[in-house]
């Protein structure tokens, strides 16, 4: 390792250690104001309007996104745009969460005044307890004094990390109170890798299935397998219960005199199935472990759909 690389790693570890110490200070400093902030948000009939300028604005956007994706309606409002018409987005049903390390950011003055004029609950987050923001706030959360990790004390590093962590803490406290589940989470994350991992079998399966009766001649079974293109056929009894499956392996095992047989003579009894409410990721794991390409989705022994491994791969479950 070169001396330059050593210097880079030393700097990186120093920054991370300083910010970790700041987070520890934040954890120790939390008091009833945090709990009150959670209660104020829970009681709001509207959204959480989050605002901040500069680096605090970037953090505010992330907190808004995290809240919105975990069951708390939230929206970022830029303080400068708020002064030019966007204050109309902030209603009496909302609660405002305003971020400013100094608590004296001039661009925040209009949005603060708007919350006071219309009695909109205001949660302020700043490092100066005597700042304008925290004096005006209904709930004041004071960030502890911590060294910025830049070494000069002027670049927002530790302060923004603490504010971001505080936003995550609010989001998790709210979602735990609301008993927010992975199913709820998936509602707000239908796309991307996360959406794919949370997709259920019923979201991926085909409802047009190759199903045949137990007494179906194998000539007709072969036509059914070919027509649907899954390479298998499900076998159902007179009550509509799935009692078996016919795969290419079953066809090979009964090659001699195949066309003289019926579905019940060839099928594999009690096939491996999944529930439509199972996660697609679990179904794919089953197919992978058993070296099969299809699974029927069954409820009360009745087939509701068929899932092919290619459906999982197309959805991003790899």
C-alpha positions in Angstrom: 0.0 0.0 0.0 1.4 3.4 -1.0 1.8 6.3 1.5 -1.0 8.1 -0.3 -3.4 5.2 0.1 -2.5 5.1 3.8 -3.3 8.8 4.2 -6.6 8.4 2.4 -7.7 5.5 4.7 -6.5 7.4 7.8 -8.7 10.4 6.8 -11.7 8.2 6.0 -11.5 6.4 9.4 -11.1 9.8 11.2 -14.2 11.2 9.6 -16.2 8.1 10.3 -15.1 8.0 13.9 -15.9 11.6 14.5 -19.4 11.2 13.0 -19.9 8.0 15.0 -19.1 9.9 18.1 -21.6 12.6 17.1 -24.3 10.0 16.6 -23.5 8.7 20.1 -24.0 12.2 21.5 -27.3 12.5 19.6 -28.6 9.3 21.1 -27.7 10.3 24.6 -29.2 13.8 24.2 -32.7 12.7 23.0 -35.4 13.5 25.5 -39.1 14.1 25.8 -39.0 16.5 22.8 -38.4 13.5 20.5 -41.4 11.7 21.9 -43.5 14.8 21.6 -42.5 15.2 18.0 -43.7 11.6 17.2 -47.0 12.3 18.9 -47.5 15.6 17.0 -46.9 13.8 13.7 -49.2 10.9 14.7 -52.0 13.4 15.5 -51.7 15.3 12.2 -54.5 14.8 9.8 -52.4 15.9 6.8 -48.8 15.5 5.8 -45.4 16.2 7.3 -44.0 19.2 5.4 -40.3 19.1 5.7 -38.1 22.1 4.8 -34.4 23.1 5.1 -31.9 25.2 3.1 -28.6 24.1 1.6 -27.3 20.8 3.0 -30.2 20.7 5.5 -32.5 20.8 2.4 -30.9 17.7 1.0 -31.3 15.9 4.3 -34.9 17.2 4.4 -35.6 15.6 1.0 -34.3 12.3 2.2 -36.3 12.3 5.4 -39.4 13.2 3.5 -38.8 10.2 1.2 -38.2 7.9 4.1 -41.4 9.0 5.9 -43.5 8.7 2.8 -42.2 5.2 2.0 -43.0 4.0 5.6 -46.6 5.1 5.9 -46.3 8.7 7.0 -47.4 11.1 4.2 -44.6 13.6 3.8 -43.5 16.3 1.3 -40.4 18.4 0.9 -41.0 22.1 0.4 -38.1 24.3 -0.6 -38.0 27.4 1.7 -37.1 29.8 -1.1 -39.9 28.4 -3.3 -42.3 28.6 -0.3 -41.7 32.4 -0.2 -42.9 32.5 -3.9 -46.2 30.6 -3.7 -45.4 27.1 -2.4 -46.6 28.1 1.1 -50.0 27.2 -0.4 -48.9 23.6 -0.1 -48.7 23.9 3.7 -52.2 23.5 5.2 -53.7 23.6 8.7 -54.0 19.9 8.6 -50.2 19.5 8.2 -47.3 19.5 10.6 -44.0 21.2 9.7 -40.6 19.7 10.3 -38.0 22.4 9.7 -34.2 21.7 9.8 -31.4 24.2 10.3 -28.1 23.6 12.0 -27.9 27.2 13.2 -31.6 27.8 13.5 -31.1 31.2 12.0 -31.3 30.4 8.3 -33.0 33.6 6.8 -34.7 31.7 4.0 -36.8 29.8 6.6 -38.4 32.9 8.0 -41.5 32.9 5.8 -42.3 29.2 6.4 -41.9 29.7 10.1 -44.1 32.7 10.1 -46.7 30.8 8.0 -46.9 28.0 10.6 -47.3 30.6 13.4 -50.0 32.6 11.5 -52.2 29.5 10.8 -51.4 27.5 14.0 -49.7 24.7 12.1 -47.6 22.6 14.5 -43.9 23.3 14.0 -41.1 20.9 14.9 -37.8 22.5 14.8 -34.4 20.8 14.6 -31.3 22.9 15.2 -28.1 23.0 17.3 -28.8 26.3 19.0 -31.6 26.1 21.7 -31.9 29.9 21.7 -32.2 30.2 17.9 -35.2 31.8 16.2 -36.3 28.4 14.8 -36.3 26.6 18.2 -37.8 29.6 20.1 -40.8 29.6 17.7 -41.2 25.8 17.4 -43.9 24.0 19.3 -41.5 21.1 19.6 -37.7 21.9 19.8 -35.2 19.2 19.2 -31.7 20.4 20.0 -28.8 18.7 18.2 -25.8 18.3 20.6 -22.6 20.2 20.0 -20.4 17.9 18.0 -17.2 18.5 16.0 -17.7 18.6 12.3 -15.6 15.9 10.6 -14.1 18.2 8.1 -11.4 19.5 10.5 -12.2 23.1 9.8 -15.5 23.2 11.5 -17.3 24.8 8.6 -18.4 22.0 6.3 -21.7 20.3 7.4 -20.7 16.7 8.1 -21.4 15.5 11.6 -24.3 17.9 11.9 -26.0 16.6 8.7 -25.3 13.0 9.7 -27.0 13.6 13.0 -30.0 15.3 11.4 -30.3 12.4 8.9 -30.1 9.8 11.7 -32.8 11.8 13.7 -35.1 11.6 10.6 -34.6 7.9 10.4 -35.3 7.6 14.1 -38.6 9.5 13.7 -39.6 7.3 10.7 -38.9 4.0 12.5 -40.7 5.2 15.7 -43.7 6.1 13.6 -43.7 2.9 11.5 -43.4 0.8 14.6 -46.3 2.6 16.3 -48.4 2.0 13.2 -47.3 -1.6 13.0 -46.0 -1.1 9.5 -45.4 -4.4 7.7 -43.4 -5.6 4.7 -46.7 -5.8 2.8 -47.3 -2.1 3.5 -43.8 -1.3 2.6 -44.2 -3.0 -0.8 -47.2 -0.9 -1.6 -44.8 2.1 -1.7 -42.0 0.2 -3.4 -43.5 -1.6 -6.4 -40.4 -1.1 -8.6 -36.8 -2.0 -8.5 -35.0 -4.8 -6.6 -36.8 -4.1 -3.4 -40.2 -4.3 -5.0 -39.3 -7.6 -6.7 -38.1 -9.1 -3.4 -41.5 -8.2 -1.8 -43.6 -9.4 -4.7 -46.0 -12.2 -3.9 -46.7 -15.2 -6.0 -50.1 -13.9 -6.9 -48.4 -10.8 -8.4 -46.3 -13.0 -10.7 -48.3 -16.1 -11.5 -50.4 -16.9 -14.6 -54.1 -17.6 -14.0 -54.5 -19.4 -17.3 -53.3 -22.8 -16.4 -52.8 -26.2 -18.1 -55.3 -28.3 -16.0 -56.7 -31.6 -17.0 -59.0 -34.1 -15.4 -57.7 -37.4 -13.9 -59.4 -39.4 -16.6 -58.1 -37.3 -19.5 -56.4 -39.4 -22.3 -52.7 -38.7 -22.5 -53.1 -37.6 -26.1 -55.2 -34.7 -24.9 -52.9 -34.1 -22.0 -50.0 -33.6 -24.4 -52.1 -31.1 -26.4 -52.8 -29.2 -23.1 -49.1 -29.1 -22.2 -48.2 -27.9 -25.6 -50.9 -25.3 -25.8 -50.0 -23.5 -22.5 -46.2 -23.6 -23.0 -45.2 -24.3 -19.4 -44.0 -27.9 -20.0 -46.3 -29.3 -17.4 -50.0 -30.0 -16.7 -51.9 -30.0 -13.4 -54.3 -32.8 -12.8 -57.6 -32.2 -10.9 -60.2 -34.5 -9.4 -64.0 -34.1 -9.9 -64.0 -31.6 -7.0 -61.5 -29.4 -8.7 -58.7 -30.3 -6.2 -55.2 -30.5 -7.6 -54.1 -34.1 -7.1 -51.1 -34.4 -9.3 -48.8 -32.9 -11.9 -47.4 -34.3 -15.2 -43.9 -33.2 -16.2 -41.6 -34.1 -18.9 -40.0 -36.6 -16.5 -43.3 -38.3 -16.0 -43.7 -38.5 -19.8 -40.3 -40.1 -20.2 -41.0 -42.6 -17.4 -44.2 -43.7 -19.1 -43.0 -43.5 -22.7 -43.9 -47.1 -23.5 -47.7 -47.2 -24.3 -48.0 -43.6 -23.2 -51.0 -42.8 -25.5 -52.9 -45.8 -24.1 -52.8 -44.2 -20.6 -54.8 -41.5 -18.8 -53.6 -38.6 -16.7 -54.0 -40.4 -13.4 -51.7 -43.2 -14.6 -48.8 -40.9 -15.4 -49.0 -38.0 -12.9 -46.9 -37.5 -9.8 -49.2 -37.4 -6.9 -49.4 -34.6 -4.3 -47.2 -32.2 -6.2 -45.1 -29.5 -4.4 -47.1 -26.3 -4.3 -47.0 -22.8 -2.9 -49.6 -20.3 -1.7 -50.5 -17.3 -3.8 -49.6 -15.2 -0.7 -46.1 -16.6 -0.5 -43.3 -14.2 -1.5 -42.1 -14.8 -5.0 -38.6 -14.9 -3.6 -39.5 -18.0 -1.5 -41.1 -19.7 -4.5 -38.0 -19.1 -6.5 -35.9 -20.6 -3.7 -38.1 -23.7 -3.7 -37.8 -24.1 -7.5 -34.0 -23.6 -7.4 -33.5 -26.1 -4.5 -35.7 -28.8 -6.2 -34.4 -28.2 -9.7 -37.8 -27.5 -11.1 -39.2 -24.8 -13.3 -42.9 -24.5 -12.3 -45.0 -24.4 -9.2 -48.8 -24.3 -8.9 -50.2 -21.7 -6.5 -52.9 -23.5 -4.5 -55.5 -22.4 -1.9 -57.6 -25.0 -0.2 -56.2 -27.6 -2.6 -57.5 -25.6 -5.6 -55.0 -24.2 -8.2 -55.3 -20.5 -8.6 -52.3 -20.0 -10.8 -49.0 -21.3 -12.1 -45.6 -19.7 -11.6 -42.6 -20.3 -13.9 -39.1 -19.6 -12.8 -38.8 -17.2 -15.8 -41.5 -15.1 -14.3 -39.4 -14.6 -11.2 -36.3 -13.8 -13.2 -38.2 -11.2 -15.3 -39.3 -9.6 -12.1 -35.7 -9.3 -10.9 -35.6 -12.2 -8.4 -32.2 -13.4 -9.2 
